[in-house]
Every structure is written in C-alpha cells, then in structure tokens.
Amino acid sequence: MERTDLPPKDAVRYEIPLSFSEAHVTVSRLGEDVSLLFSGGERPHIGCTVLALPRPSLTGDGSVSATSSVINVTGHKDEAVCRYLAEEVCKKTGRTVVCTGGFHVDGITPEQIAEVTEAVKALRIAL
C-alpha cells in the first residue's frame, strides 16, 4: 500500500462554522501516524474513539481501504463523524489514524446533527 505525506509536524486546527454553533477538527502527527480530535458545541467531550487501520480494498483494484475499531460512550452519537474522519484520512494516507471527540448541544435536532455531519464531510483536510 502506498503511504502519502504526513500532516505538518505542528497540529493544524480547522474551524467549522455552523448555523447554530461551531465544530473543530485538530489534526496532529504522532510519529508515523495521525491523530484527529473532533470537538465543538456547548460542551465538547469524549463521546467516541475510532481507530482506523489501512488495508488493501476488497475490490481488488489496488486502492486503500480501512478497517475500524470503535469505542462509544453509551448514548453518544459521535461515531458517524469520528468514523468518517478516521477512515477518510486513513484511506488517503495509508497510515494508522485515531479520531476521538464529541460534539454536544442541548436539544440538538436531527437537522442540526445532519448539518454537523455534512459540514465535516465538506472539510478538506490538508495532508
């Protein structure tokens, strides 16, 4: 599997404006690996951790895919965003990636959850 450049040695923080709050993704190098921190809302927290490991895609086309392990805090819904971030960066870099974090807004609506998810997916992390 091809491995691409690592992120810069210094952590890079991305700010994601939302209609009702703000989210953040911090990208850090950890040796040969990548660490991501997802946070935001009224009370950032640790709601989920995802570890993504690169592997050859099952399609057999030579592309890189990822296998993930997930640890969730009961009742938290941060997995979708943390899994997306970890797996996308893993596939792009061919490196082990961990994403941890959480976003909390009291009374968040399904539409606001979708806004957070879509805003994170639109983020272009420089690697």
URQUI-V824717 format. One record per residue. RES is the residue in three letters. PHI is phi as a letter, one per 20 degrees, with the letter a starting at -180 (none if undefined). Layout:
res:RES phi:PHI
res:RES phi:PHI
This chain:
res:MET phi:none
res:GLU phi:e
res:ARG phi:d
res:THR phi:e
res:ASP phi:g
res:LEU phi:e
res:PRO phi:f
res:PRO phi:g
res:LYS phi:f
res:ASP phi:e
res:ALA phi:f
res:VAL phi:d
res:ARG phi:d
res:TYR phi:d
res:GLU phi:d
res:ILE phi:d
res:PRO phi:f
res:LEU phi:c
res:SER phi:f
res:PHE phi:c
res:SER phi:a
res:GLU phi:b
res:ALA phi:d
res:HIS phi:c
res:VAL phi:c
res:THR phi:d
res:VAL phi:d
res:SER phi:c
res:ARG phi:e
res:LEU phi:c
res:GLY phi:m
res:GLU phi:e
res:ASP phi:d
res:VAL phi:c
res:SER phi:d
res:LEU phi:d
res:LEU phi:c
res:PHE phi:d
res:SER phi:b
res:GLY phi:q
res:GLY phi:n
res:GLU phi:f
res:ARG phi:c
res:PRO phi:g
res:HIS phi:a
res:ILE phi:d
res:GLY phi:d
res:CYS phi:a
res:THR phi:c
res:VAL phi:c
res:LEU phi:d
res:ALA phi:d
res:LEU phi:d
res:PRO phi:f
res:ARG phi:b
res:PRO phi:f
res:SER phi:f
res:LEU phi:f
res:THR phi:f
res:GLY phi:m
res:ASP phi:e
res:GLY phi:n
res:SER phi:f
res:VAL phi:e
res:SER phi:c
res:ALA phi:b
res:THR phi:d
res:SER phi:c
res:SER phi:d
res:VAL phi:c
res:ILE phi:c
res:ASN phi:d
res:VAL phi:f
res:THR phi:g
res:GLY phi:n
res:HIS phi:e
res:LYS phi:d
res:ASP phi:e
res:GLU phi:g
res:ALA phi:g
res:VAL phi:f
res:CYS phi:f
res:ARG phi:f
res:TYR phi:g
res:LEU phi:f
res:ALA phi:f
res:GLU phi:f
res:GLU phi:f
res:VAL phi:f
res:CYS phi:f
res:LYS phi:f
res:LYS phi:f
res:THR phi:d
res:GLY phi:m
res:ARG phi:c
res:THR phi:f
res:VAL phi:c
res:VAL phi:c
res:CYS phi:c
res:THR phi:c
res:GLY phi:q
res:GLY phi:a
res:PHE phi:c
res:HIS phi:c
res:VAL phi:c
res:ASP phi:g
res:GLY phi:m
res:ILE phi:g
res:THR phi:e
res:PRO phi:g
res:GLU phi:f
res:GLN phi:f
res:ILE phi:f
res:ALA phi:f
res:GLU phi:f
res:VAL phi:f
res:THR phi:f
res:GLU phi:f
res:ALA phi:f
res:VAL phi:f
res:LYS phi:f
res:ALA phi:e
res:LEU phi:f
res:ARG phi:d
res:ILE phi:e
res:ALA phi:f
res:LEU phi:c
